[in-house]
């Protein structure tokens, strides 16, 4: 391999690494709104639960969509509305690009 070609291969590898690095970074949360423990859960005697939600984020850092990916207890679904309401109000650092992130919420009655 010629010295110039060897040098160019090194530059290409460095660029590929630099481009793939930021894509792996999680969006940075700048405002969190905690979900409220739902009255429906209290009425149904559900004392705790766990949700995983996927948030779609626009370039300004605003949450544009919340999808519940997993919920326990699954059959009760008592935490979904509270989670979607709270997560919709979260704010992320503006990047100028749309992004998404998965968030895990743990509910426990105090």
Backbone as CSV, one residue per row, in Angstrom:
resi,resn,N_x,N_y,N_z,CA_x,CA_y,CA_z,C_x,C_y,C_z
1,UNK,0.855,-1.168,0.000,0.000,0.000,0.000,0.900,1.230,0.000
2,UNK,0.557,2.205,-0.838,1.362,3.421,-0.914,1.136,4.249,0.339
3,UNK,2.097,5.103,0.708,1.938,5.941,1.894,0.690,6.833,1.824
4,UNK,0.354,7.340,0.630,-0.824,8.213,0.491,-2.100,7.412,0.715
5,UNK,-2.200,6.225,0.096,-3.369,5.375,0.254,-3.513,4.928,1.711
6,UNK,-2.389,4.572,2.331,-2.403,4.163,3.733,-2.907,5.314,4.599
7,UNK,-2.478,6.524,4.305,-2.907,7.698,5.051,-4.402,7.952,4.856
8,UNK,-4.897,7.820,3.629,-6.311,8.032,3.347,-7.180,6.989,4.042
9,UNK,-6.730,5.749,4.095,-7.478,4.703,4.793,-7.603,5.043,6.275
10,UNK,-6.555,5.562,6.851,-6.595,5.970,8.258,-7.581,7.100,8.485
11,UNK,-7.630,8.062,7.558,-8.571,9.183,7.666,-9.992,8.686,7.536
12,UNK,-10.272,7.789,6.593,-11.621,7.249,6.402,-12.094,6.528,7.660
13,UNK,-11.230,5.747,8.284,-11.597,5.035,9.507,-11.897,6.018,10.636
14,UNK,-11.131,7.078,10.725,-11.357,8.085,11.768,-12.685,8.797,11.542
15,UNK,-13.017,9.107,10.281,-14.280,9.767,9.974,-15.461,8.863,10.276
16,UNK,-15.357,7.590,9.924,-16.425,6.644,10.186,-16.679,6.551,11.690
17,UNK,-15.636,6.475,12.474,-15.778,6.410,13.922,-16.411,7.691,14.456
18,UNK,-15.987,8.832,13.948,-16.524,10.118,14.413,-17.996,10.246,14.064
19,UNK,-18.402,9.747,12.904,-19.802,9.847,12.504,-20.687,8.883,13.283
20,UNK,-20.159,7.725,13.619,-20.978,6.756,14.338,-21.027,7.047,15.837
21,UNK,-20.087,7.784,16.366,-20.042,8.071,17.804,-21.256,8.815,18.321
22,UNK,-21.588,9.995,17.773,-22.715,10.753,18.293,-24.054,10.040,18.137
23,UNK,-24.220,9.198,17.131,-25.484,8.504,16.934,-25.783,7.556,18.097
24,UNK,-24.760,7.114,18.805,-24.949,6.200,19.917,-25.326,6.926,21.204
25,UNK,-25.149,8.231,21.245,-25.425,8.999,22.456,-26.930,9.135,22.662
26,UNK,-27.352,9.003,23.901,-28.751,9.191,24.250,-29.080,10.681,24.243
27,UNK,-30.298,11.040,23.854,-30.692,12.449,23.960,-30.616,12.901,25.415
28,UNK,-30.180,14.123,25.637,-29.997,14.630,27.001,-31.288,15.278,27.498
29,UNK,-31.793,14.773,28.615,-33.015,15.310,29.224,-32.677,16.617,29.928
30,UNK,-33.457,17.671,29.652,-33.242,18.935,30.360,-34.438,19.289,31.246
31,UNK,-35.577,18.596,31.055,-36.741,18.814,31.925,-37.514,17.512,32.060
32,UNK,-37.667,17.064,33.309,-38.460,15.861,33.595,-39.717,16.257,34.355
33,UNK,-40.820,15.644,34.012,-42.068,15.822,34.746,-42.447,14.449,35.289
34,UNK,-42.473,14.299,36.602,-42.784,12.980,37.163,-44.264,12.649,36.996
35,UNK,-44.585,11.394,36.695,-45.993,11.004,36.580,-46.646,10.914,37.955
36,UNK,-47.943,11.166,37.988,-48.692,11.028,39.230,-49.149,9.583,39.373
37,UNK,-49.243,9.127,40.625,-49.778,7.790,40.867,-51.289,7.865,40.651
38,UNK,-51.822,7.097,39.703,-53.237,7.237,39.332,-54.218,6.757,40.398
39,UNK,-55.321,7.480,40.528,-56.396,7.088,41.450,-56.983,5.737,41.039
40,UNK,-57.029,5.486,39.740,-57.547,4.208,39.240,-56.731,3.042,39.794
41,UNK,-55.424,3.214,39.896,-54.565,2.162,40.451,-54.904,1.928,41.919
42,UNK,-55.147,3.003,42.649,-55.511,2.884,44.065,-56.828,2.118,44.191
43,UNK,-57.817,2.496,43.365,-59.128,1.827,43.411,-59.010,0.331,43.084
44,UNK,-58.115,0.000,42.159,-57.949,-1.395,41.749,-56.939,-2.139,42.619
45,UNK,-56.448,-1.453,43.659,-55.478,-2.030,44.605,-54.186,-2.486,43.918
46,UNK,-53.777,-1.724,42.893,-52.498,-1.958,42.226,-51.502,-1.026,42.888
47,UNK,-50.509,-1.582,43.586,-49.594,-0.759,44.380,-48.311,-0.375,43.664
48,UNK,-47.985,-1.084,42.580,-46.767,-0.740,41.846,-46.849,-1.232,40.408
49,UNK,-45.939,-0.719,39.603,-45.892,-1.121,38.206,-44.661,-0.552,37.527
50,UNK,-44.385,-1.069,36.343,-43.238,-0.626,35.560,-43.699,-0.438,34.114
51,UNK,-43.272,0.658,33.518,-43.586,0.941,32.122,-42.316,1.214,31.347
52,UNK,-42.315,0.779,30.104,-41.263,1.187,29.184,-41.973,1.939,28.058
53,UNK,-41.519,3.152,27.788,-42.149,3.978,26.762,-41.109,4.448,25.752
54,UNK,-41.530,4.552,24.510,-40.672,5.094,23.456,-41.141,6.513,23.160
55,UNK,-40.210,7.461,23.294,-40.505,8.864,23.051,-39.921,9.294,21.717
56,UNK,-40.731,9.955,20.904,-40.240,10.580,19.676,-39.970,12.036,20.006
57,UNK,-38.806,12.528,19.581,-38.344,13.873,19.936,-38.053,14.639,18.648
58,UNK,-38.526,15.886,18.569,-38.214,16.683,17.381,-36.888,17.414,17.562
59,UNK,-36.483,18.153,16.555,-35.187,18.834,16.575,-35.045,19.897,17.641
60,UNK,-36.190,20.401,18.166,-36.126,21.412,19.221,-36.043,20.785,20.608
61,UNK,-36.183,19.443,20.670,-36.122,18.749,21.954,-37.479,18.459,22.555
62,UNK,-38.555,18.815,21.849,-39.908,18.570,22.349,-40.321,17.131,22.045
63,UNK,-41.070,16.541,22.965,-41.600,15.194,22.759,-42.831,15.316,21.860
64,UNK,-42.816,14.586,20.755,-43.922,14.660,19.796,-44.836,13.441,19.848
65,UNK,-44.357,12.348,20.445,-45.174,11.138,20.528,-44.641,10.259,21.655
66,UNK,-45.557,9.604,22.355,-45.191,8.651,23.407,-45.935,7.355,23.133
67,UNK,-45.203,6.274,23.015,-45.804,4.956,22.816,-45.390,4.051,23.966
68,UNK,-46.366,3.412,24.589,-46.074,2.453,25.649,-45.624,1.155,24.982
69,UNK,-44.402,0.736,25.276,-43.817,-0.459,24.671,-44.106,-1.689,25.526
70,UNK,-44.061,-1.499,26.837,-44.261,-2.604,27.770,-44.840,-2.041,29.052
71,UNK,-45.770,-2.774,29.665,-46.374,-2.322,30.917,-46.640,-3.510,31.827
72,UNK,-46.262,-3.358,33.080,-46.539,-4.380,34.092,-47.192,-3.692,35.287
73,UNK,-48.302,-4.102,35.799,-49.055,-5.252,35.318,-49.737,-4.940,33.982
74,UNK,-49.611,-5.837,33.032,-50.081,-5.616,31.665,-51.593,-5.506,31.575
75,UNK,-52.316,-6.349,32.281,-53.767,-6.361,32.122,-54.439,-5.137,32.727
76,UNK,-53.840,-4.542,33.717,-54.461,-3.395,34.379,-54.345,-2.113,33.556
77,UNK,-53.209,-1.871,32.968,-52.940,-0.665,32.166,-53.300,0.633,32.902
78,UNK,-53.236,0.605,34.202,-53.644,1.764,34.990,-52.621,2.901,34.977
79,UNK,-51.399,2.612,34.562,-50.363,3.639,34.598,-50.147,4.320,33.240
80,UNK,-50.724,3.764,32.176,-50.464,4.272,30.829,-50.785,5.751,30.666
81,UNK,-51.983,6.161,31.038,-52.402,7.553,30.836,-51.521,8.527,31.615
82,UNK,-51.222,8.189,32.863,-50.371,9.051,33.685,-48.971,9.168,33.084
83,UNK,-48.441,8.054,32.595,-47.099,8.058,31.997,-47.067,8.896,30.728
84,UNK,-48.039,8.698,29.844,-48.073,9.446,28.583,-48.218,10.942,28.859
85,UNK,-49.077,11.297,29.806,-49.275,12.707,30.158,-47.979,13.346,30.650
86,UNK,-47.286,12.676,31.551,-46.042,13.229,32.104,-44.920,13.259,31.067
87,UNK,-44.729,12.159,30.346,-43.622,12.080,29.384,-43.799,13.052,28.225
88,UNK,-45.028,13.381,27.893,-45.292,14.354,26.822,-44.767,15.744,27.178
89,UNK,-44.581,15.994,28.461,-44.107,17.302,28.932,-42.593,17.357,29.126
90,UNK,-41.912,16.227,28.930,-40.450,16.216,29.061,-39.842,17.061,27.954
91,UNK,-38.643,17.552,28.205,-37.914,18.359,27.221,-36.484,17.839,27.144
92,UNK,-35.975,17.758,25.928,-34.621,17.291,25.684,-33.796,18.409,25.060
93,UNK,-32.499,18.273,25.138,-31.598,19.250,24.542,-31.837,19.270,23.025
94,UNK,-31.968,20.476,22.459,-32.190,20.630,21.019,-30.946,20.193,20.251
95,UNK,-31.170,19.374,19.222,-30.055,18.914,18.393,-30.251,19.299,16.929
96,UNK,-31.455,19.764,16.592,-31.749,20.084,15.206,-32.186,18.874,14.398
97,UNK,-32.175,17.686,15.036,-32.569,16.459,14.348,-33.593,15.700,15.192
98,UNK,-34.505,15.031,14.505,-35.466,14.184,15.201,-34.727,12.982,15.792
99,UNK,-35.238,12.480,16.904,-34.591,11.363,17.592,-35.661,10.595,18.357
100,UNK,-35.276,9.509,18.979,-36.177,8.774,19.849,-35.363,8.139,20.972
101,UNK,-36.062,7.836,22.052,-35.397,7.233,23.203,-36.429,6.401,23.957
102,UNK,-35.960,5.333,24.608,-36.836,4.542,25.457,-36.573,4.898,26.911
103,UNK,-37.657,5.074,27.646,-37.597,5.469,29.050,-38.325,4.409,29.873
104,UNK,-37.764,4.068,31.016,-38.399,3.133,31.943,-38.896,3.931,33.146
105,UNK,-40.174,3.777,33.467,-40.757,4.428,34.634,-41.188,3.368,35.640
106,UNK,-40.902,3.620,36.904,-41.301,2.715,37.978,-42.318,3.455,38.840
107,UNK,-43.498,2.852,39.007,-44.541,3.430,39.846,-44.582,2.656,41.155
108,UNK,-44.693,3.385,42.265,-44.852,2.748,43.571,-45.693,3.668,44.431
109,UNK,-46.693,3.090,45.084,-47.563,3.863,45.946,-46.815,4.219,47.216
110,UNK,-46.910,5.474,47.603,-46.192,5.944,48.803,-46.972,5.643,50.055
